[in-house]
Amino acid sequence: MFDDARVATARAALARAEVATGVRSGHGTVDLPAGLGALLPGGLARGSVLGVRGSTSVLFAVMAAAMAREGWAASIGMPDLGWLAASEAGVDLARVVGIPRAGAAAADVVAACVDGFDVVVLGDGIDFGAGARRSLLGRIRSHGTVVLAAWPGSPVLHATVRGGEGCGSGTGHLRARVIAVRRDGSPTTVLLRMGQRPELLEATRRHLQAVS
């Protein structure tokens, strides 16, 4: 078991140091659902970028948490996004704007959305050069926007479906899925039950041993 008080103190100290050095903004953090916070020391800062791979359920859970009660979100370059599933995950569709295709001026479209929305979700096909990313990162930190995209240098959550609940012998309705989530560079894996509300089932930590 982890010492929760020490972990919380360490995360707070890391967040303060990152704000002081300009690595992250001072706009506060997102209260992530279930055990996802264990994968992000210091929390998910407003004004930062996070990638989510392998599960739209986890993506929607993070999106809903970042929107909170009043925030607005923009989805760019995701024409096949499952809006019903997003709604069931807690995303308020009345506060979401979908831009199926960004076109040739993708960087300008993303910049405009970063300036005007609390959360911006980018499809895998949205890409630009390193210079454009650096410029966008400055705007993201300045405005406190949460961008969900797998950019170089940003943390990425990798999700793997482990099973489902509700379907027996090929019949019935899928009520929930069990998903394992890990982060690049972290020894911790969390096991979540993704139904109407994410539920933490287990958090495990690998013990790494140096081999000479």
URSULNOR-V506312 format. One record per residue. N is the residue number from 1. RES is the residue in one small letter. SS is DSSP state (a for helix, b for strand, c for the rest). Layout:
BEGIN
n,res,ss
N,RES,SS
N,RES,SS
END
This chain:
BEGIN
n,res,ss
1,m,c
2,f,c
3,d,c
4,d,a
5,a,a
6,r,a
7,v,a
8,a,a
9,t,a
10,a,a
11,r,a
12,a,a
13,a,a
14,l,a
15,a,a
16,r,a
17,a,a
18,e,a
19,v,a
20,a,a
21,t,a
22,g,c
23,v,c
24,r,c
25,s,c
26,g,c
27,h,c
28,g,c
29,t,b
30,v,b
31,d,c
32,l,c
33,p,c
34,a,c
35,g,c
36,l,a
37,g,a
38,a,a
39,l,a
40,l,c
41,p,c
42,g,c
43,g,c
44,l,b
45,a,b
46,r,c
47,g,c
48,s,b
49,v,b
50,l,b
51,g,b
52,v,b
53,r,b
54,g,c
55,s,c
56,t,a
57,s,a
58,v,a
59,l,a
60,f,a
61,a,a
62,v,a
63,m,a
64,a,a
65,a,a
66,a,a
67,m,a
68,a,c
69,r,c
70,e,c
71,g,c
72,w,c
73,a,b
74,a,b
75,s,b
76,i,b
77,g,c
78,m,c
79,p,c
80,d,c
81,l,c
82,g,c
83,w,a
84,l,a
85,a,a
86,a,a
87,s,a
88,e,a
89,a,c
90,g,c
91,v,c
92,d,c
93,l,a
94,a,a
95,r,a
96,v,b
97,v,b
98,g,b
99,i,b
100,p,c
101,r,c
102,a,c
103,g,c
104,a,c
105,a,c
106,a,a
107,a,a
108,d,a
109,v,a
110,v,a
111,a,a
112,a,a
113,c,a
114,v,a
115,d,a
116,g,a
117,f,c
118,d,c
119,v,b
120,v,b
121,v,b
122,l,b
123,g,c
124,d,c
125,g,c
126,i,c
127,d,c
128,f,c
129,g,c
130,a,a
131,g,a
132,a,a
133,r,a
134,r,a
135,s,a
136,l,a
137,l,a
138,g,a
139,r,a
140,i,a
141,r,a
142,s,a
143,h,a
144,g,c
145,t,c
146,v,b
147,v,b
148,l,b
149,a,c
150,a,c
151,w,c
152,p,c
153,g,c
154,s,c
155,p,b
156,v,b
157,l,b
158,h,b
159,a,b
160,t,b
161,v,b
162,r,b
163,g,b
164,g,b
165,e,b
166,g,b
167,c,b
168,g,b
169,s,c
170,g,c
171,t,b
172,g,b
173,h,b
174,l,b
175,r,b
176,a,b
177,r,b
178,v,b
179,i,b
180,a,b
181,v,b
182,r,b
183,r,b
184,d,c
185,g,c
186,s,c
187,p,c
188,t,b
189,t,b
190,v,b
191,l,b
192,l,b
193,r,b
194,m,b
195,g,c
196,q,c
197,r,c
198,p,b
199,e,b
200,l,b
201,l,b
202,e,b
203,a,b
204,t,b
205,r,b
206,r,c
207,h,c
208,l,c
209,q,c
210,a,c
211,v,c
212,s,c
END
